[in-house]
Amino acid sequence: MSLILFNQFILKLVNSNSQLFNLNTANKLPKQMAKHISQSAVAEGKQYRPKIKGKSKFAPGIVKFQVLGSGANGAPRCLYLFTDHSRYLFNCGEGTQRLAHEHKMKLSKLEHVFITHSNWLNIGGLPGLALTVQDVGVPRIELHGPQGIEELFVATKRFVVLRDLKITASKSDPFKPFEDNAILVHYVPLISNKRHNEFRSSSENSIKINYSQTQQNQDILLEDDTNYYDYENIRSSKNEKKKRKRSNSEPRIIDEKKFITDNSMSRINNVAMSYVCRLKPKPGVLDLDECVKHNVPPGPLLGLLKSGKDITLPDGTLVKSCDVTSPDDPGPVFIVVECPNEDYIDSLLNESIFSKHQQGVINNNDIAFMVVHFTPQEVMNNPRYQSWMKLFPLETYHLLLNDENKCLGSTAIHRIQYKLNMLDDTIYPLLKDKGIPFTESDQNVKIAEANSNINSLIINGQTNLTFNLRPKKDIDRTSTLTLDVNEFIAETFRVEGFEEKLAQVKKDILNAISTDSNIYPKIIFLGTGSCIPSKTRNTSGILMYTGENECVLLDSGEGTYGQLVRHFGITGTEKVLCDLKAIYVSHLHADHHIGLIGVLSVRQKLRTKGLIKLDKPIYLLAPIQIMTWLNFYDRRFTELNKEFQVVSNLDLDFESSTKIRVKDLLKQTNMLDIETTLVTHCPNAFGVSFTHVNGWKVTYSGDTMPCDSLVKLGKNSNLLIHEATMEDQLVSEARRKMHSTMSQAINTGKKMNAKFTILTHFSQRYAKIPYMPNNDLPSNVGIAFDNMEIAPNVLHKLPLMYSALKMIFAEHFEEMEAKCFKLKLKEEKARALI
């Protein structure tokens, strides 16, 4: 065996982070060599690696930053720090888990999340992220940042159920930095000049409920401890509540009551946390070519050189370690900072730790390689903030992750919309999201902007923009997003027979005549998936325009605001928020309401800045139990309760003797009546019907099993929007999770004599198109897609498109057919054995 090959093998072991190599094992290398080359040795290594995963004491050899969410309006703020040992997130805005799924940023090694401020823009994605990492087996997440952020999980515990994931809170002590094998992080708290009163009067914190709120409702808020995802125990929940009333021995319930009702708690949003981070030093590695040039023989001498010691060869030649190893990497410094508003700039300027990494430092290794700014652009434009940035040397990069950016982070949404748009450009309009350049026409512009940014070292964040910190420091733009529209369309035309099918469908649509001339209510589907968002279907959200300047939002899953921005653009979304008169929440599962705070927060910001004129709060129609969560958020994070006035869904129950008619609500929404009913899903789950002033009646099921009360509520509806979570063959699973199958949803429409039914809320196993019973659609049934717009005068078109939809998503549809066939065979075999 040649010296070069032998040294190659030895260097693989010496330069690795394995703790197994030492001088004694070096003497045994010839015997190990054959084993290493064999396939069995490779398999053995694969089995061994999981055992030592995460236990290395050595600094990682690969470290990079990757932008996940750019911070653009509608996009999450999120920066992903990747090492070959572990993962870290800096901020976790609403929609983070969706982008992580689309861009295959695996979260299975995630251990630490660093939050800069308690703003919803930074923490809105934490509940969804927690559910996702729990599903992939992450046992523990540690939160770093302003004290109290972990309380988010106390307040959401009834609808974000974490059975297998432990959330812990770092003390984030400025005098005790965080440290592991990869990074050293110093906490730098920035304090606002304006401090809120520590105590707020109980009148300010009282639950705001329109018209009347009884003591019974107060009791419901504190005593209804139902776990909304424990489907198996729902039917016995009343008995469990009775048991708890008889026994006051459960400290968890008592502690939570005190936590929720303690008016002495102040908000935690007057502190922002910045981070000064440094990678752990990485020793240089042996250079094979240099070792050969210096005639270093295989054996223990290589280990000595690797450890930094000089050696003398048998012929007396001195070989210095520095001659055959790459330079040591002391570890670059990067800083993460946010000034939520100008009140924090004084604290930023007075913080001496930053000066250790700015101009004039003695050791060039201390100069900050990069500063990540989560600071809003209007604050960054402040001359004092600009002067602070100029204190860094010219070679320091500045990465902006704020509202100055335009990239919303998803190409998959555009891909599906361009395909659907070929069928009908009014029902499936192209999106107004212009933050991702086209592959061809905008490529030169993109390159020019990139070069300009590189020259200035001020770089706007884009999803998948990567900063390599080790083994070399550079910027990688090869994975940033572009829209290849021609390829999107070509993908579909490769399906045999699609061109002919498309022509036939367009002809059928042209010849079809609507029997309804109404243009309101106009309905835009923002989210049509269930449970968690996928790259093609967001969680529940439906916008219903009831007039030119009036609209209602039905449910608001995570990312609803982002969906509005994609569909309407920034200016269009501002109009929607100005036109928004009411938000309806069907029940308290996170996928139906966790995006509510995001919508209200943006609306509040626009109102405060005078960008939109709003003379009164909007109506929030919801289970009254939602106030436990909203009161907590208002008290501990951001004052938000003044943005809405609550009407309990129970007070609108059409079968209740105490049903109320809120005249102003009806007037604001152009409705003759709004009625609800309890449905069969989880406690306090409601269906709703809206009767427009033109007589048109829309019924929305929320989530439910087939339910007689919903049939009564929606009798003779013009349109039923019904959840259809499962395919028919999964009826047992649907029953267990208290959802409906496709056929059950269609049959509910038949029973209530609905003129038309639209199916939505599909399981993410049907991420592109659901598998319909008998492989066909009735003539009065349509399938909802995200970003689909319908009105009474176009409903008749939807069933005509189903044959073409199956071809657009042919590969996905064939996979579902195969799965259904296998499931059917399995069921037949099981029945044969009985």
N, C-alpha and C positions, 0 to 999 in steps of 0.2 A: 504494500500500500504506500502511495507517495506521501511525502511529508506534508504537502498542501492538503490532501484529502484528510489525512490524520488530524492535522491542525483544525480543519473545518469542523470536524466532529467535536473536538475538545472545546473549541470556542463556543459552540452552541451551548455547551454545558456551563462553561465559565461565565459567559456573558448573560446567562439567564438569571432570573430572580429566584431560582430554586435555592432552598436552604440546604440541599442535599450535597452540594459540591464542597469538597475540602481537599486538602493536600493528600490525605490518605486514599481517598477514592480515585485520585488522579493516577496512582500507581496501578490501579485495577482496570484502567481504561481499555487496554487491548482485549480483555475478556468481554467487556461490556459492548465493545464495538459491533460485533456480529449480532448481538441481541438487539442493539439499537436499530440496525439496518433491517432486521426482520419485521414482518407484519405484526407478529405477536407483540413485539415491543411497542409498536405504535398503538395497538389496542390497549396495552397496559397503561400507556401514558394517558390515554383518553379517560380511563377509569380513575386514574390517580388525580387528574386535574380538579375534578369536582370536590375532592376531599380537602384540597389546599386552597380552594377558591375563597378569596376574601381574607386569607390569613397571612398573606405576604407582608413582611416588615420592610420591604424595599420600596423605594419610590417608583411610581409607574413610569414606563418607558414611552407611553403614548398618552398625550393629553391634548384635548381640543375643546373649543367652545363651538356650539352650534346653535344658531338662532332658531327657536321653534315658533314663537309668536312675536311678531314685529312690534306690537304695541299700537298698531294703526287702529283707527276707529272701527270697532267691530271685531278686532283680532285680539287674542290674549297677549299679555306681556309674559314672555317666558324665555329664559336662556338656559341651555342644557350644557353642563360641563361633563365631558366624557373622559374617563381614563380606562386603561385596560384592567383596572381593579373594581371601580365603582362609578356611580353616577350621582350628580348633584343638580338640583334645579334652583335657579334664581328667579323667584316669583312664579306664580301659577294662576294666570288669569283664566276667566271663563272661556272654555273652548280648548283648553290645553290638551285634554285627553283625546279629543277628536283629531287634532293635528298630529299628535304622537302616533295615533293609529294609522293615519294616512301615510305618514312619512317613515313608518317602521322604526321609530325611535323606541327601542325596547326599554321598558321601565322595570324589568325584573331585578336589576342591580341597584335601583334607586334606594338611597338610605337617608339623604338629607335634603331638606327644602329650606332655602334662605329667602325670607320675605323682607322687603325693604320698607313697606308701610302697610297699614291695615286697610287701605283702599280696596274696594271690591275689584278694581282692575288687576290687583295683585293676588287676591285670595279667592276670587270667584270660582276658580277651577279646582280648588282643594277637595271639596266633597266628591266630585266626579273622579278626580285622580285617585283618591283613597279607595274608592270602590274598584277601580281598574287594577291598581297594584295589589289589592287584596286578592283579586281573581287570579293573578299570575303568581301568587305565593309569597309576596314580600311580607315578612313577619312584623316589620317595625319601620316607622318613619319618624325621624326627629325634625321638629320644626325649629327654625332659628329666626329671630327677629324681635320686634317689639313685644313686650310681655303682654300676654292675654290672647294672642292669636289662636292658641289651642282651644280656647273657649268656643270657637266656631263649631267644633265637633261635639261639644256638650249640647249646644243649642240645636244642632241638626240630627241628633242621635235617633230621633223618632222616624226620620225618613232617610237617613244615611246609616245603614246598619253595618257596623264593623265588628264582626265576630272574630275574625282571624288576623286582624291588623291592629297593632298597638301604636297609638300616636303619643309621642312624648315631646316635651317642650324643653329646649335648651334654655339655660339661664341667660345666655347671651351677655355674659359679663364682660364689660370693656377691659377689665383687669385680668381676665382669664380667657385667652383665645381658644378657639376650637382647633383641634389638631388631630390628624390621622396620618396614615402612611403617604398620602398624596398631597395634602395642602395644609397650610397654616392660615387661619382666618382670624383677623382682629375685628371685633365688633366696634362700630363707631356710631353711637347714638347721636342723632341731630334733633334738637329740641325746638319746637315752634315758639316764636315770640309771644303768641297769644295763647294763653291757657284757658281752657273752659273751666267753669265752676266745678268743683269736686262734687258738690251735691246739687241735685236738681229736685225741684219740688215734685211731690207726688202727682200734682195736677198736670204737670208737663208730661209725666210718664204714664198717665192713665190711658187705657185702651180706648181708641177712638172708634166708636161704632155708631153708624147713622141711626137716627130715630131712637131706638130703645135698646138698652143692654141690661139684662137681668142678672141677678146674682147666680142664677143657674148657668149662664154662659161663663161667668167667672170661674165657677167650679169646673166646668168642662175643660177650660184651658189648663188647669193645674192637675186635674185628676185623670184625664184621658191619656193614660200612658201606653196606649196600644202601639205595638210595633207594627207599622203599616206594611211591612213586607213579610210578616209571619202569616202567610195565607192559611196555613193549617189550623191556626189558633183563632182565626177571626170570629168564627161562629160562637166561640166560648168566651169572647172578650168581655161580655157583660158580666158573666159570672166571675171572671177574674177581677173586674173592677169592684164588685161587691165584696170579694174577699179582702181586697186591699183596704176598703173602707172599714171593715171589721177589725183589721189588724194594722196598726200603725208601726209595725216593727221593721219596715223596709227603709233603711237610712238613705238609700239612693234616691227614693222618691221625695223624701223630706228635704234632702240637700238640694235637689233640683228646684223644689218650690221656692226655697230661700234664694237660690241663684236667680230665678226668673223674676221674683218680685222685689228684690233688694234695690230700692230706689237710690241707695247711697252710692252705688257703683258709678264711676265716671267713665267717660269714653277713653279708649286706648289709642286714639288716633292723633295725639299731639306729639308723638315720638316717631321719627323715621330712623331706620337702621341702615347705615352704610357698611360696607365690608372692604377691608384691605386684605387681600389674599396673596399668598405666595406658594408656588409649588415647592415641594420638598426637593432638596438638592439631589442630583442624579450623577453618580460617578461616571467617568468616561468608560468606554468599552474597548476591549482589545481589538486592534486592527489586524486582520489576518495577513494582509499583504506586508505590513510593516514587520510583523513577527517573522515571516519567511525571509524578508530582506536582511534582517539582523541575525538570521541563522539560529533562532530560538528553537530548541528541540521540543517535541511533545513531552509533557510531564508536569511536574509540580512547579517548574519555573514559570509557566504560564499563569498559574494561580498567584504567584508572588507579584508578577507584573500587574495583574488585574487588581490586586489589593493596593497598588500604589507604591510598591517597593521596587527599588532598582536591583538588578541582578548582575552577576559576573559569570560569563560562559566558561566552559572548561578550558578554552584557549586563552582565557584572561581578558576577553573583550567585555567592557562595561556596557550594559544595555539599560538605559533609563526608562522608567515606566512611562514618562511623558512622551518618549519617542515612539512608543507602540500603542498608545491608547488615544482615543479622542478626548478633547478637553472636557473637564467636568462641567456639568450644567448646574449653576447655582440655584436655578429656579426663577422664572420670570414673575414679576409682580403685576397683578391686575386689581383694579378698584371698581367696586359696584356702588353706585350712589343714586339717591333719589331725594330731591327737595320737592315735596308734594305741592308746595306753594311758596311764595316769596317770604313768608314768615320764617322759613327755615334757613335762609341764606346766611344770616348772621352766624348761626351755629356752624354752618359749613366753613365759613371764612375763619372762624376762631379755632377750628380743630387743627391742632398742631401735627397730628399723625400724618396728614396728607403731605406736609412739607418734606417729609423724609423721602418722598418719591417724586419730587418735582425738580425744577431746575436748581443747580448749585450743589447737588449732593456729591459727596466725595467719591463714593463707589458707584460706578455706572450700572452695576448690577441691581442697584436699588431703584433705578428709574422705572416708573410704571410703563409696562409694555402697552397696556390698554386701560382705558376708563370706560366703563359701561354706564350710560346715563339712562335711568328710568324716569328722569325728571321731565315733566310736561314741557312742551316746546315754548309755551308762553313764559315759563319761568326761566328756561335756558336763554331766552332772548334778553333777559334782564342784564344790564351792563355789569352788575356786580358778579353775577354768575359767569358771564363771559370772561371777566378779569381773572376769576379763579381758574378757569380752563386754561388761560394763557400762561399760568404758572408752570404748567407741565412743558417739558421740552418738545421740540418740533417732531421728534421721532415717536412720541406717544400717540397711539391710535385712540380715537374717541368713537365709540359705538353708540348710536342713538336708538333706543327702543321706546318710542313714545308716539304720540298722535301726529307727529310730523310724517311718519311713514305711511305708505299706501298699501303694502302687501298684506292681504288677508290670509294668505297661507295655504289655500286649497286650489289645486287644479282639477281634482276629481269632480267637484261640483260643476265646474264649467264643462268638463267632458260630457257629463250626462245631459246638461242643459242644451248644448249644441246639438246633440243627437235628437232630443225631444223636439227641439225647435224646428226640425225638418218637417214634423207632422203638422204643426200649427204654431205660427209665431205670435199669436195673441194668447193662447192658452199656456204656451211654454215660451215666454219672452226671454231673450238673452239678458244676462245679468248686467247690472250697472257697476259691478266691481271692476275697476280699471287699474287695479294695483299690480297686476301681473302682465308683463309685456308679451306680445305675440312672438313666436319663434323667429319669423322672418322679418316682417316689416318693422318691428320695433327693436330688432337685435342690435343695430348700429347705435340707436339711442341708448340702449342698455349698456353697451360697451363704453360709450362716451361718458355716461354718468359714472360708471365704475372707475374709469381712469381718472375722472375729475375727483372722485372721492378719495382714491388712493393718493393722489397728489396732495390733497388737503389733510389727509388722515382723519377726516370727519366722515364717518360712514353711516349711512342709513340702514337700519336693520331690514333684512329680508329673510323669509323662512328658508332654511337650509344653508344660509351663509355660514361659512366655517372659518374659525381662526385656529390654526394649528399652533400650539404652544410647545410641543415636544414630540418628536426629537428635533424638529426645526420649527422656526417661528415664521409663519406666512399666512396669507389669506387665500382661501379656496372658494372660488365662486362657481365651480363646475356644476354644483347641484342646485343652484338657485333656480327658481321656478320660471317657466315660460309656458305659454299656451300654444300648442301646435294644433290649430283648428282644422287644418287640412287633414291631419292624421286622425283626429276625432271622427270626422265625417267618413273618411276612407275606411276606418275600422268597420263601420256599419255596412257600407256598400260591398265589402268583401263577403258578406253573407249571401249565399246563393239565392237569387230570386227577390232580394230586397228592393231593388230598383223598380221592378214591376209591381211589387206589393205597395210601395210608397205611392206610385202613380195612381193605383186603384183606390187607395184610402183617400188621397186628396180629392179624387173625383167623387167618391161617395160623400165626403164632407161637403163638397161644393153643391151637390144635388140635394142634401138633406135640408129640410126647412124646419126652423124652430116654431113651436106653437106658443112660445112665451116671449113677449117683447120686453120684459122687465130687464133693466141693467143693474138694479140693486135688489138684494145685497150682492156685492162683489166680494168673492172669497179668495184669499191668497194663502196657500198652504206653505208654511214656513218650516215645519218639521213633521214628518210622517212616519218616523220610526219609534220603536218602543225601547224602554229600559236605558240603553246607552246610545250615544250618537255613533254613527258610522260615517265613513267618508262620503257616502251618497245620501243618507237619510239622517237628518237631525232629529232630536227628540221633540215632543209634541209642541206645536204652536200653529195657530190659525188666525189670520187677520181677516176681519169681516168689515168691509166698507159698507155703511148703511146709507150714505149720502156722499155728496161731493167733498164735504169737509168733516165727516163724522165716521169714526170707526171704533170697533171693539176687538180686543185681543182675547182669543179663547185658548187658555193655557199658555205657559211660558217656560218651556224646558230650557236647559242650559244652552247658551249660544243663540237665543232668540234675537237679541239685539244684533249680533253679527249677521244673522240671516236677513234681517231688515236692511242692513247696509249693503249686503250683496245684491239684494233684489231691487232696492230703490236708489242706491247711491247715498252719499252723505246728505245732500240737500233734500232728496226725496224722503229720507228717513226723518229728518227734522220736521218735515210737514206731517208725516205719519204721527209722530209724537205730539205734535200740536193738535192734530185731529182726534187723538185717542181720548175717548170719553169714558171707557170702562175696560177693565180687565177681569175676565172670568177665570177662576181656577176650579177645576172639576173635583180634584181631590189632592191629598197631600203627599203623593209620591214625588220624589225629587225630579223625575223626568217630566213632570207637568208644571213645576213651579219654581225650580231653583234659579231660572233665568229672570224671575220677576224683579229682583233687586237690581240687576243690570239695566233693565228697561227703565225702572223708576229713577235710578241714579243718573242716567244720561238725561232724562227728562228734567230732573231737578237742576242739573248743570246748565242746560239750555235756558231754563226759566231764570235762574239766578243771574246769568250773563245777559239776560234780556234778548236772547236770540229768538225766542218764541214767546208769544204773549199768552199767558194762561191765567184766567181770572178765578179759577177754582180747582180744588183737587179732583182727581178722577175717581170714579167709583171702583172699588175692589169688591167683586162678588166672589165669595170664597167660603169654604168651611171656616167657622169662627176660630177653630183651633190653630189656624195659620198665624194668629196674632201672638202666640207664644214665641214663635220664631222671629216675626217682624218686630215685636217689642224688644226682644233681646238685641237684635241688630241695631235698632234705633238707639238703644241705651248705651251699648258698648262700642259700636263701630262708627256709624254715621247717622245723623238725624235724618230720617226718611219718612216718618209717619205723617208728616204734614203734606206729603204728596198725594195722599189718597184718603178716602173715607170708606169705611167698610159697611157692606150690607151682607149679612149672613145668608148663605145659600139656603139654610133651613127656613129663613123668613120668607123665601120666595116659593116654598113648596106648594104646588098647585092643589094638593089634597089636604093641606093643613087648614084648620079653621082660623089660624092666626096669620095666614098669608097676607103680606102687605103689597101695596102697589106704590112704588116710589115714582111719583109723577115727574119729578125733575130728571131722574134717571131715564125714564121712557122718552121724555122730550129731547134730552141730550143725544140719545142714540137712535132717534127716529123709529121708535118701536111702539106698537100698540100694547104689547105685553111681553114680559119676561117671566118664565116659570121654570121651576126646578123640581126634581124628584130624587129621592135616594135610590141608588142602583146597587147591584150586587157585585161588589168588588172588595173594597176595604172599608173600615169604618169611615163614615162621613164622606162617602163618594157620591157624586151627584151627576145626573144628566140634566140638560137644560134645553128649553125651546125659546126661540125668539120669533115673535110675530111682527113683521115689518109693517109700517104704515100703509104700504101698498097691498097688504094682505098676505104677502109671501111668508111662509113659515119654515124656519130652519130648526132642526133638532140635532143636538150634538150629544153623543152618548157618554163622552169621557171614556173611562175604562170600566167594563162591566161584562159579566156573563149575560146570556139571554135573560131579559128582565121584563116582567109584565108591567111594572110601573112605568118603564120607559115607553112601552107600547102605548099606554094610556096617555102619557104626556105628549107624545109625538103624533097622535091620531091625525091622519089626513095632512101630514107635513108635505110641503113641496119638495123639501130636501132633507134627507137623513144623512148625517156624517157619523159613521159608526166604526168603532174600532174592530179590526179583523186581525188580531195578533197572530193566530196560528192557522196552519192549513188543516183541512178536515181530518186527516189521519192522526192528528195530534190532539184529538178532542179530550182525551184523558188529561193531558198536560194542561190544556186550556182550562179545564174544569178545576184542576188543582191550583192553578194560579189565578183563577177567577177572571178569565178573559174569554173572548168569543173566537170561534173559528170563522172562516170565510163564509161558509153556508149559513151559519147561525146569524151572522150580521145581515146577510141578504134576506133571510127569513124574517128577521125583526122588521125590516123595511116592508115586507109583504104584509105582516100582521097589522102594522099601523097604517097601512094603505098609503105609504109614502110614494109620491110620484117618481122620485129618483133617490138613489142611494150611492154615496161615495164611501169607499172603504179606505181606512187609514190605520195608523198605529201598528205597522207591520213589525213582526219580530225581525231582528237584524239578520237572521238566517235568510231572509228574503230581501237583502240589502238593495237589490236592483228592481226586481219585479216579483210579486207574490205568485204562488202556484194556485191557480183557481180550480174549484171543483168542476169536473167534466171538461177541463181544459177550455172553457168558454165563459163568456160573460153574458148575463141577461141584457136585454135591450135598454133597461133603465138602471144600470149599475156601471159605475166608473171607478178607476183606481187612482188614488191620490199620489202625486209625486211632490217632492220639495220644489218650491218656486213655480207651482202650477196656479194659474189664475182662472177662475170660472165665474160665470154670472148666469142668471136664469136663461138668458137667450143663447147660451152656447153649450148647455149641459148635454144636449142631444148628440154632440160630436164625440163625447168620451168613449162610448161603447164601440164606435166605428174604428177606433185606433188600436184596439187590443191585439188584433192579428199582427199589425206592424210592430207593436211594442215587443211581442214575443220574438220577433226577428232582430230587433235592435239589441235585445239582451239574450240572443240565442244561446250563447255558451252557458250563461247563468241558468237559463230556463232548462236546458238539457241536463245540467247537473241536478237540478231540483227534481226533474222527472225520474232520473236514475235513483235518487235517494227515496223518492216516494214508492218506486217499484220494489226496491229492496225491503222497505218497511212493510209493504203489503205482503210480500212473500213471507216475511218473518211472522206477521200476524196470522197468516194462513197456516203456517207450520205449528204455531202455538195452539191454534184452535183444533188442529188435527190430533194433537197429543192429549187433549182433554177428554 
